[in-house]
Amino acid sequence: MTKTAVVAGGGIAGTVAALALHRAGYAPRIYEAHERGADERGAFLTVAVNGLNALRDLGLDPAAILAEGYPTPLMRLLGASGQLLADLPLGGPEPDGTVTTTIRRADLYVALRACAEAAGIPIEYGKRLLTATPDGSGVSVGFADGSGAGGDLLVGADGLHSRTRQVLDPGAPGPRYLGLLNAGGFSAGPVPDAPEPGVMRMAFGRRAFLGWSAAPDGSVWWFANPARRTPVAAGEFTAASWRAHLLELVADDPPPARRLIEASDEVLGPWNTWDVPRLPVWHDDRIVLVGDAAHAVSPSSGQGASMAIEDAVTLGRCLERCSDVPAALTAYQRLRRPRVEKVVAYGKRSGSTKTAGPVGARIRDAMTPMIMRMLYRKGNPQAWILDHRVM
């Protein structure tokens, strides 16, 4: 009899997990907490070459999945005065020409869900998980709308504030605030001083870190990370006051900081930046966590989406190789935990450089070029991240 799986969460981790489980011979069903179309707004993300290779391992075509995105194989790092600190390769090209790619989050969701639907994987919306109870050789789950479901396995892909994590381990540590806010936007058209195609520029501003790149249509996609000691509260800013606040933060920064904000019809955010420290429990005999539910990483790592994809593909492989579900989940954790905890630590270190004070910023900008030359002398120091292949 075909084993069944409940997948809580229809984002990147959940949808790719469902595809990986399908390949492993399971009959997965995705339950997404939001209504259809509710997550079609939002900013953008980067899928690095290690994430693209994991998609390829599933038999998917990364170029097709990310067709609405554009290549960004190089990061150009700038100091607070606009001076060049370093050019940092972001991986690739792979043998088929693919490189690290930037895409709107909503477009990636649409492409992945289309693959799931083409594979015959059902997706139900408006299904927020509340409970999960062992049920013989499987697990029964209950949703906030009063409905329920069951399967041989529950995959918790329900994100940073995962309910599955809480059910699995009520004492699990919660997300950790990293002292940064997130904002973003898309210019309505070309902006002076936009970077050349294929380059993601990132600059240490005086009061906010800024990143931006040029899309093929001439618009500029940008994000900002203002430093802030405490998380922002819901409703603290209106759309107008948030735009005004960002403009004030970048007022003394080199171009095109102000121009990007002024040229955007909508300024997204603010969002708090979190990660998830080491979780003592990733799984039991029938419940397992993937993606941000298990190990949210700082956006500074550039690896959130790629880690989620690697998790999902690894989980599918373990279940494909081992018919005993508890043993397969143990193997999954053994393979993934060391890598993702190392990436979480790397992301936290990278993010901390964005919150340096005036003196620290001057030291950072003076030392970075020399440090980067030393680090890259023997090759790309991020190779351990970018060159990884799912085992």
PEPE-V128870 format. One record per backbone hydrogen bond with DSSP energy under -1.0 kcal/mol. CO is the residue of the C=O (numbers start at 1). NH is the residue of the N-H. E is the energy in kcal/mol with one decimal. If there is no record, write none. Layout:
CO:NH:E  CO:NH:E
//
This chain:
3:27:-2.6  4:152:-1.4  5:29:-1.9  6:155:-3.0  7:31:-3.0  8:157:-2.2  11:15:-2.2  12:16:-2.3  13:17:-2.3  14:18:-2.3  15:19:-1.9  16:20:-2.5  17:21:-2.8  18:22:-2.3  19:23:-1.9  20:24:-1.4  21:26:-2.6  22:25:-1.4  27:5:-1.6  29:7:-2.6  30:124:-2.9  31:9:-2.6  32:127:-2.8  34:126:-1.9  35:38:-2.4  37:40:-1.4  43:105:-2.2  45:103:-2.5  47:101:-2.3  48:52:-2.1  49:53:-2.3  50:54:-1.4  51:55:-1.9  52:56:-2.1  53:57:-1.7  55:58:-1.0  55:60:-1.7  56:59:-1.9  61:65:-2.5  62:66:-2.5  64:67:-1.3  66:69:-2.0  70:102:-2.8  73:90:-3.1  74:200:-3.2  75:88:-3.4  76:202:-2.6  77:85:-3.2  77:86:-1.5  78:204:-2.1  79:82:-1.9  83:79:-2.9  86:77:-3.0  88:75:-2.8  94:97:-2.8  98:94:-2.7  100:72:-3.1  101:47:-2.9  102:70:-2.2  103:45:-2.7  104:108:-1.9  105:109:-2.3  106:110:-2.4  107:111:-2.1  108:112:-2.5  109:113:-2.8  110:114:-1.9  111:115:-1.6  112:116:-2.1  113:117:-2.7  114:118:-2.3  115:119:-1.4  116:121:-2.6  117:120:-1.4  122:30:-2.6  124:32:-3.2  128:144:-2.5  131:142:-1.9  133:140:-3.1  135:138:-1.3  138:135:-2.5  139:151:-2.0  140:133:-3.1  141:149:-2.0  142:130:-3.2  142:131:-1.6  143:146:-2.0  147:143:-2.8  149:141:-3.1  151:139:-2.7  153:6:-3.0  154:288:-2.2  155:8:-2.6  155:157:-1.1  156:290:-2.2  159:162:-1.3  162:166:-1.1  163:167:-2.4  164:168:-2.8  165:169:-2.5  169:172:-2.5  176:275:-1.8  179:228:-2.1  180:273:-2.0  182:271:-1.8  183:224:-1.9  184:268:-3.0  185:222:-2.4  191:194:-1.4  196:199:-1.5  198:74:-1.4  200:76:-2.0  201:212:-2.6  202:78:-3.2  203:205:-1.2  203:210:-2.6  207:227:-1.1  208:205:-1.1  209:225:-3.0  210:203:-3.3  211:223:-2.6  212:201:-2.4  213:221:-2.5  215:218:-2.1  219:215:-2.9  220:187:-2.7  221:213:-2.1  222:185:-2.0  223:211:-2.5  224:183:-1.7  225:209:-2.0  226:181:-2.7  233:236:-2.0  238:242:-2.4  239:243:-1.9  240:244:-2.3  241:245:-2.3  242:246:-2.4  243:247:-2.4  244:248:-1.9  245:249:-2.1  246:250:-1.9  250:253:-1.9  254:257:-1.4  256:260:-2.5  257:261:-1.4  258:262:-2.8  259:263:-2.1  261:264:-1.1  263:188:-2.9  268:184:-1.4  271:182:-2.9  273:178:-2.5  275:176:-3.7  282:289:-1.7  286:154:-2.8  287:284:-2.1  288:156:-3.5  290:293:-1.1  291:294:-1.8  291:295:-2.0  292:296:-1.1  296:276:-2.2  298:301:-2.1  299:302:-1.5  303:307:-3.0  304:308:-1.7  305:309:-2.2  306:310:-2.6  307:311:-2.6  308:312:-2.2  309:313:-2.4  310:314:-2.6  311:315:-2.9  312:316:-2.2  313:317:-2.3  314:318:-2.5  315:319:-2.3  316:320:-2.0  317:321:-2.2  318:322:-1.6  324:328:-2.3  325:329:-2.4  326:330:-1.9  327:331:-2.0  328:332:-2.2  329:333:-2.2  330:334:-2.1  331:335:-2.0  332:336:-2.2  333:337:-2.6  336:340:-2.5  337:341:-2.3  338:342:-1.4  339:343:-2.1  340:344:-2.8  341:345:-1.9  342:346:-2.1  343:347:-2.7  344:348:-2.1  345:349:-2.1  346:350:-2.4  347:351:-2.3  348:352:-1.6  351:354:-1.5  352:355:-1.1  357:361:-3.0  358:362:-1.8  359:363:-2.2  360:364:-2.9  361:365:-2.8  362:366:-1.8  363:367:-2.4  364:368:-2.5  367:371:-2.5  368:372:-3.0  369:373:-2.1  370:374:-2.0  371:375:-2.6  372:376:-2.5  376:379:-1.5  380:383:-1.9  382:385:-1.4  382:386:-2.5  383:387:-2.7
//
